[in-house]
Every structure is written in C-alpha cells, then in structure tokens.
C-alpha cells in the first residue's frame, strides 16, 4: 500500500496542477482534471465504485460553480476534491488501540529489504515506553540472520 501512495500523490498533484495553471477555469478544464484524478485513483487500484461515487459527489458540489466568482473557482474545486479524497481515505473507524489485559497481535508484511525488522523493533520500543510488554516473533524461515 505504501509503495502506491507516492505514485498516487504524484498523479493527483499533476492533475490538480494542470487545473491550477489553466488560464480560465471552465467546464472543460474541470472535466479534464476530474478525469485525470479518476485515472490516477484507478491506476493505483482504488475500487471503481469509490472512484465513481467520488466523481459524482464532486460534480454535485460543483453544480453552482458558474455563479461563483472567477477568482474563487480554483479554491472551490480544490476544496471539493480534498473533501472527497478525505472521505475515501478515512474509514471512519478508530485506529488500532491495544487494550490492557488482552493480548494484541500486530502483523508486519512487506517485501525483502523494505525495513520490516527495523520497523518492528521501533514499534516494540515505542510500545515498551508506553508501558506495554511487547514480544517480537520472527516468522521468516529463509533468513536466519533475522532471528
């Protein structure tokens, strides 16, 4: 997932920069921007239904764009895109929080060389400073040096 996020960030910034740098903001520019955003999300494996819903929500929030002052159009479009992206990436669920008296399992998965061992150690140290008693279990059977 984290390898995809920088690519998505670059693609989204390119789409928004093209819209921001446009001399005039009209329906054609807005549609091109939204198409580029949709393409970026789909290329990074965001579900089609989420992209479709996001696009329709942005279009609905931009219905009265013609009545807006020309200097505020970019801001209105950026705010609409930002709000919809926040809805996609915010699951609405609270983040993981271990509970006292109950064992918690955290699984780190990644490619070789992506820093799992270092991250696990730092995470365990962080939890230890917060009063927890972490235990690390290595499940890599092909690398003895990792134990």
C-alpha positions in Angstrom: 0.0 0.0 0.0 2.7 2.5 1.0 4.5 2.0 -2.3 1.4 3.0 -4.1 0.8 6.2 -2.1 3.8 8.2 -3.5 2.7 7.3 -7.1 -0.9 8.4 -6.3 0.4 11.6 -4.8 2.4 12.5 -7.9 -0.5 11.6 -10.2 -3.0 13.7 -8.1 -0.6 16.6 -7.9 -0.2 16.5 -11.7 -3.9 16.6 -12.3 -4.5 19.4 -9.8 -1.5 21.4 -11.1 -2.8 21.3 -14.6 -6.2 22.7 -13.4 -4.5 25.3 -11.2 -2.2 26.5 -14.1 -5.1 26.8 -16.5 -5.7 30.3 -17.7 -9.5 30.0 -17.4 -11.5 27.6 -15.3 -14.4 26.3 -17.4 -16.3 23.0 -17.6 -13.7 21.5 -20.0 -10.8 22.2 -17.6 -12.8 20.8 -14.6 -13.8 17.6 -16.5 -10.2 17.1 -17.6 -9.0 17.5 -14.0 -11.6 15.1 -12.7 -10.8 12.5 -15.5 -7.1 12.7 -14.5 -7.9 12.2 -10.8 -10.2 9.3 -11.7 -7.5 7.8 -13.8 -4.9 8.2 -11.1 -7.1 6.5 -8.5 -7.9 3.6 -10.8 -4.3 3.1 -11.7 -3.4 2.8 -8.1 -6.1 0.1 -7.5 -8.8 2.2 -5.8 -12.2 0.4 -6.3 -14.2 1.6 -9.3 -17.3 2.2 -7.2 -15.4 4.5 -4.8 -14.0 6.5 -7.8 -17.4 6.7 -9.5 -19.1 7.9 -6.3 -16.3 10.4 -5.6 -16.5 11.8 -9.1 -20.3 12.2 -8.9 -20.1 13.8 -5.4 -17.5 16.3 -6.7 -19.7 17.1 -9.8 -22.7 17.6 -7.5 -20.8 20.0 -5.3 -19.6 22.0 -8.4 -23.1 22.4 -9.9 -23.2 26.1 -8.8 -19.6 26.8 -10.0 -20.8 29.1 -12.8 -22.2 31.5 -10.3 -19.0 31.6 -8.2 -16.5 34.5 -8.7 -13.8 33.5 -11.1 -11.0 34.0 -8.5 -12.7 31.5 -6.1 -13.3 28.7 -8.6 -9.9 27.1 -8.1 -10.3 27.1 -4.4 -13.8 25.7 -4.6 -12.6 22.9 -6.9 -9.6 22.1 -4.7 -11.8 22.0 -1.6 -14.3 19.7 -3.2 -11.6 17.3 -4.3 -9.9 17.4 -0.9 -13.2 16.7 0.9 -13.9 13.7 -1.3 -10.4 12.3 -1.0 -10.6 12.6 2.8 -13.9 10.6 2.7 -12.2 7.8 0.6 -9.1 7.5 2.8 -10.9 7.9 6.2 -12.5 4.6 7.1 -14.5 6.2 10.0 -13.1 3.5 12.3 -10.8 4.4 15.2 -7.2 3.4 14.7 -5.8 0.3 16.4 -5.5 0.7 20.2 -4.3 -2.3 22.3 -6.3 -3.0 25.4 -4.8 -3.7 28.8 -5.2 -7.4 29.9 -5.8 -8.7 26.4 -3.0 -9.9 24.1 -2.8 -8.0 20.8 -1.2 -9.2 17.6 0.3 -6.8 15.1 1.4 -8.3 11.7 4.0 -6.6 9.6 4.2 -7.7 6.0 6.4 -6.5 3.2 9.0 -7.3 0.5 12.6 -8.2 1.3 14.6 -5.2 2.3 11.6 -2.9 2.9 12.5 -2.4 6.6 10.1 -4.7 8.4 12.7 -5.8 11.1 13.7 -2.2 11.8 10.1 -1.0 11.9 9.0 -3.9 14.2 11.8 -3.1 16.6 11.0 0.6 16.7 7.3 -0.2 17.2 8.1 -2.6 20.0 10.4 0.0 21.7 7.6 2.7 21.3 5.1 0.3 22.9 7.5 -0.5 25.7 8.0 3.2 26.5 4.2 3.4 26.8 4.1 0.7 29.4 3.4 -2.4 27.3 5.4 -5.6 27.2 5.9 -6.4 23.6 7.3 -9.6 22.2 8.7 -10.0 18.7 8.2 -13.2 16.8 10.1 -13.7 13.6 8.3 -15.9 11.1 10.9 -15.6 8.3 12.2 -19.1 7.8 14.5 -18.3 4.9 16.7 -15.7 6.7 18.4 -17.0 9.8 20.1 -13.6 10.5 16.7 -12.1 11.1 16.1 -14.1 14.3 
